[in-house]
Amino acid sequence: MESATQRGFAQKYGPYALVAGGSYGLGAAFAEGCARRGLNLVIIARKKDALKATATRLRNAYGAEVKTITADLSNYDDVKKRVSALGVDIGLFVYDAAFVPIGPFADATEADLAAAAAVNVKAPLLLTKLFSGPMIQRGRGGIVLMSSLAGGQGSPNLATYAATKAFNTILAEGLWKELSPRGVDVLVCTAGAIMTPGYEQAESAKPAPGTLPPSTVAETTLGALGNGPVVVPGAVSKIGRFMMTRLLSRRSAIGIMSKNTGGLS
Ligand SMILES: NC(=O)c1ccc[n+]([C@@H]2O[C@H](COP(=O)([O-])OP(=O)(O)OC[C@H]3O[C@@H](n4cnc5c(N)ncnc54)[C@H](OP(=O)(O)O)[C@@H]3O)[C@@H](O)[C@H]2O)c1
């Protein structure tokens, strides 16, 4: 049976949540958290099979209506057209997908840098614009952008990715203040390591201390909606962020980050 908390969540953020990058890993955990709280879903990803499997699982488990869009978020015009064609009201927008060019900047291709800008900056920015307008008109809604501890300072060999995550943090913080008086909750999740397929692929060594399962990050984040501007899931990440952004000089923080990321190739 639906609880009062669930009903409150669905009234504030329904009828549909759109999760950009919602087919597996953290994105699927966000989609599941939304379905559990009584929302219908639109989920976007590139690989059709994983998208369909997640949609079927959420329909069966929660009775949610789940619409899928197989698309590449680097193509904003295509995504906008297909989202608009669905004709549904998006009350909660979660931007989860990211492109992570790893390795020395000197070796990065223009195509990789352009993809990072398109997937990590242009798409969350323009989709936030697209969905926030109707939310402001309705006087209610929610927006969650995913960021990373890597975006708190320069991160050697992840410099472009880290800079795109800093963009999301700063965008969400500004919009939190602008939009909360208009009924729209904006939140940025500044996460440390999360045990997603993407993380497992990139990390050959054992997981970093404090690595969290996707479900913990998604639940902590959805639970913090309305209590922005920033959520940092997990005690280890909270301490790490405080140290890196508040206690240490920029040089020292970049130096510490470099010990973790400087060897990435
Ligand atoms: N994993 C970590 O340790 C970690 C740490 C801090 C912050 N974060 C942040 O958390 C978020 C998710 O992390 P993750 O990378 O581990 O991913 P994830 O949530 O496990 O999976 C990525 C999702 O996005 C989709 N996706 C990726 N690129 C896409 C594109 N160009 N167009 C459409 N869909 C796309 C994927 O499906 P398809 O592949 O089928 O497209 C999948 O559904 C990111 O914003 C990341 O910056 C992650």
The ligand as an SDF file (V2000), in Angstrom:
LIG
                    3D

 48 52  0  0  0  0  0  0  0  0999 V2000
   30.5920    5.6210  -10.8390 N   0  0  0  0  0  0  0  0  0  0  0  0
   31.2280    6.4490  -10.0300 C   0  0  0  0  0  0  0  0  0  0  0  0
   32.1610    6.0710   -9.3100 O   0  0  0  0  0  0  0  0  0  0  0  0
   30.8100    7.9000   -9.9540 C   0  0  0  0  0  0  0  0  0  0  0  0
   31.3960    8.7140   -8.9830 C   0  0  0  0  0  0  0  0  0  0  0  0
   30.9730   10.0320   -8.8850 C   0  0  0  0  0  0  0  0  0  0  0  0
   29.9940   10.5160   -9.7300 C   0  0  0  0  0  0  0  0  0  0  0  0
   29.4730    9.6970  -10.6770 N   0  0  0  0  0  0  0  0  0  0  0  0
   28.4590   10.2320  -11.5660 C   0  0  0  0  0  0  0  0  0  0  0  0
   27.3260    9.3900  -11.5090 O   0  0  0  0  0  0  0  0  0  0  0  0
   26.6850    9.3340  -12.7910 C   0  0  0  0  0  0  0  0  0  0  0  0
   26.5030    7.8980  -13.2590 C   0  0  0  0  0  0  0  0  0  0  0  0
   27.6830    7.1900  -13.1590 O   0  0  0  0  0  0  0  0  0  0  0  0
   28.1750    6.0100  -14.0850 P   0  0  0  0  0  0  0  0  0  0  0  0
   29.0160    6.5880  -15.1480 O   0  0  0  0  0  0  0  0  0  0  0  0
   28.8160    5.0240  -13.2140 O   0  0  0  0  0  0  0  0  0  0  0  0
   26.9390    5.5330  -14.8860 O   0  0  0  0  0  0  0  0  0  0  0  0
   25.6560    4.5760  -14.6330 P   0  0  0  0  0  0  0  0  0  0  0  0
   24.5810    5.3030  -13.9380 O   0  0  0  0  0  0  0  0  0  0  0  0
   26.0740    3.2690  -14.0770 O   0  0  0  0  0  0  0  0  0  0  0  0
   25.2010    4.3260  -16.1440 O   0  0  0  0  0  0  0  0  0  0  0  0
   25.1430    5.3150  -17.1000 C   0  0  0  0  0  0  0  0  0  0  0  0
   23.7360    5.3720  -17.7050 C   0  0  0  0  0  0  0  0  0  0  0  0
   23.7330    6.4170  -18.6680 O   0  0  0  0  0  0  0  0  0  0  0  0
   23.5020    5.8900  -19.9750 C   0  0  0  0  0  0  0  0  0  0  0  0
   24.3170    6.6790  -20.8840 N   0  0  0  0  0  0  0  0  0  0  0  0
   25.6500    6.8900  -20.8430 C   0  0  0  0  0  0  0  0  0  0  0  0
   26.0260    7.6860  -21.8570 N   0  0  0  0  0  0  0  0  0  0  0  0
   24.8900    7.9870  -22.5620 C   0  0  0  0  0  0  0  0  0  0  0  0
   24.6380    8.7590  -23.7140 C   0  0  0  0  0  0  0  0  0  0  0  0
   25.6110    9.3700  -24.3820 N   0  0  0  0  0  0  0  0  0  0  0  0
   23.3610    8.8540  -24.1650 N   0  0  0  0  0  0  0  0  0  0  0  0
   22.3530    8.2080  -23.5080 C   0  0  0  0  0  0  0  0  0  0  0  0
   22.5470    7.4770  -22.4070 N   0  0  0  0  0  0  0  0  0  0  0  0
   23.8130    7.3630  -21.9320 C   0  0  0  0  0  0  0  0  0  0  0  0
   23.8800    4.4230  -19.8730 C   0  0  0  0  0  0  0  0  0  0  0  0
   23.2350    3.5980  -20.8420 O   0  0  0  0  0  0  0  0  0  0  0  0
   23.8710    3.3290  -22.3140 P   0  0  0  0  0  0  0  0  0  0  0  0
   25.3100    2.9550  -22.0910 O   0  0  0  0  0  0  0  0  0  0  0  0
   23.0380    2.2410  -22.8970 O   0  0  0  0  0  0  0  0  0  0  0  0
   23.7040    4.6110  -23.0700 O   0  0  0  0  0  0  0  0  0  0  0  0
   23.3650    4.0990  -18.4680 C   0  0  0  0  0  0  0  0  0  0  0  0
   21.9710    3.9560  -18.4720 O   0  0  0  0  0  0  0  0  0  0  0  0
   27.5520   10.1830  -13.7260 C   0  0  0  0  0  0  0  0  0  0  0  0
   26.9910   11.4530  -13.8560 O   0  0  0  0  0  0  0  0  0  0  0  0
   28.8910   10.2630  -13.0240 C   0  0  0  0  0  0  0  0  0  0  0  0
   29.5750   11.4530  -13.3310 O   0  0  0  0  0  0  0  0  0  0  0  0
   29.8440    8.3990  -10.8080 C   0  0  0  0  0  0  0  0  0  0  0  0
  1  2  1  0
  2  3  2  0
  2  4  1  0
  4  5  1  0
  4 48  2  0
  5  6  2  0
  6  7  1  0
  7  8  2  0
  8  9  1  0
  8 48  1  0
  9 10  1  0
  9 46  1  0
 10 11  1  0
 11 12  1  0
 11 44  1  0
 12 13  1  0
 13 14  1  0
 14 15  2  0
 14 16  1  0
 14 17  1  0
 17 18  1  0
 18 19  2  0
 18 20  1  0
 18 21  1  0
 21 22  1  0
 22 23  1  0
 23 24  1  0
 23 42  1  0
 24 25  1  0
 25 26  1  0
 25 36  1  0
 26 27  1  0
 26 35  1  0
 27 28  2  0
 28 29  1  0
 29 30  1  0
 29 35  2  0
 30 31  1  0
 30 32  2  0
 32 33  1  0
 33 34  2  0
 34 35  1  0
 36 37  1  0
 36 42  1  0
 37 38  1  0
 38 39  2  0
 38 40  1  0
 38 41  1  0
 42 43  1  0
 44 45  1  0
 44 46  1  0
 46 47  1  0
M  CHG  2   8   1  16  -1
M  END
$$$$
